[in-house]
Amino acid sequence: MDTITLAQLLEAVDGALLGDFPDLSAPVSQVDTDSRNIHDGALFIPLVGERFDGHAYIDQALRGGAAGCLTALEPPRFLPGKYYVKVASTQRALRDLAAWYKARFPIPFVAVTGSVGKTTAKDMLAAVLGAKYKVLKTEGNFNNDVGLPLTLLNLDHTHQVCVLEMGMDKFGEIDYLGEIVKPQVGVITNIGDAHIESLGSRENIFKAKCELLPHIQKDGLLVLNGDDALLSTLRGRAPVPAVFCGQGEGMDYRAQVTGGDGMSHIHCRITTPAMDREARIPALGEHMVYPTLIAVAVGERFGLTPDQIQEGISHFVPTRMRMNILRRGDRITILDDTYNANPQSMRAAISVLADSQGGCKMAILGDMLALGPFAPALHTGVGECLGRLKIDCLVAVGPLSEHIAQGARESGVPEVHHCPTQARAMELLPRIVRPDSTILLKASRGMKLEELTARLLELTAEA
């Protein structure tokens, strides 16, 4: 964050300075919302949630090194040498500060949303654009109404492009984030079943994702997955110029998979208005053509040459626990895709496993959450996918995953284990892990399946 002054902070959040702090030129160069992780000299913003109120930790934050705080409540006392800024809402103040601060940077902003693959698309965009520009991107899961403003507050004068991921699980959230960012480029990766419990249908998910469209700048660009049935309906109807990416005929940006080694990369032929060439994508799975095409489209928009685009693709590295490939001894490969899951991303991951080189192909799959009444059928469908793609072994973890196990058994998977708890799966793993195997791990974030990844790393020697 480039330093601003206390006077500028007061302007940005429409705040009132409390107490008798005398120095309006006091610097603000860091913003923290977690009192347990305070940087010296930071501004502490106490947020309020359903089960917590950050105001209770103001003293702790200030004594821990924060220079001052925002507050929606009258403090019972003022610590000497600390500034207190009164605002109507600390959540709204965080948004207003981020929007004010963003306006100081005359650089392009790219906003990425979608049911599946938005993190991968964000990472690929950052890799490609990074071949020419200094890029700030969303890190980890900072894609919500707190994380996105905090990401914007990490901008500094060296950044030339900002790539932001936008998540949502109900109506209004993309609208809220889009109003802050007002991007030059908007991206929607696809429409799937993630968060269908709260939104009720794919059509409603489509409407929620399309809340981004009115916020894209009028001279901007919309990049869409043209192979997605719902997104394809936006052809000729988007409020800004749009390009469509995919494998089908008639796409503005098209890719066809031409090969791969089943271990570390795929090859594809990319055809665009400016290039037609083979590219090596350092990741597994046919689904990787979509984030790659999205990044190519945005790269061309921002003036990258074909050579720069190809260089950027080669530098792609996925976020941790997003199909990370871990090589172990005894010809064992672990595909750690434990960050999150929904039916579409599950099928894509199983396809990667099916195309792998292991003699035994094992899937360790946990519950997919937030699917509501659709959960049993959607889990069963994942199990049936395992059978169709000839997966050798399934370990299903969690109560909902019993439906995955049922679908797998009925579709002919030779070895199926259902473990109602992760503890049961921990006990099972030493008995079933074998040499010459590729092992996929995937589940919703709440299942914490990365703990099973850690157990597998203990059980297998490093290659």
Secondary structure, 3 states (H helix, E strand, C coil): CCCEEHHHHHHHHCCEEECCCCCCCCEECCEECCCCCCCCCCEECCCECCCCEHHHHHHHHHHCCCCEEEECCCCCCCCCCCEEEECCCHHHHHHHHHHHHHCCCCCCEEEEECCCCHHHHHHHHHHHHCCCCCEEECCCCCCCCCHHHHHHCCCCCCCCEEEEECCCCCCCHHHHHHHHHCCCEEEECCCCCCCHHHHCCHHHHHHHHHHHHHHCCCCCEEEEECCCCCHHHHCCCCCCCEEEEECCCCCCEEEEEEEECCCCCEEEEEECCCCEEEEEECCCCHHHHHHHHHHHHHHHHCCCCHHHHHHHHHCCCCCCCCCEEEEECCCEEEEECCCCCCHHHHHHHHHHHHCCCCCEEEEEEECCCCCHHHHHHHHHHHHHHHHHCCCCEEEEECCCCHHHHHHHHHCCCCEEEEECCHHHHHHHHHHHCCCCEEEEEECCHHHCCHHHHHHHHHHCCEC
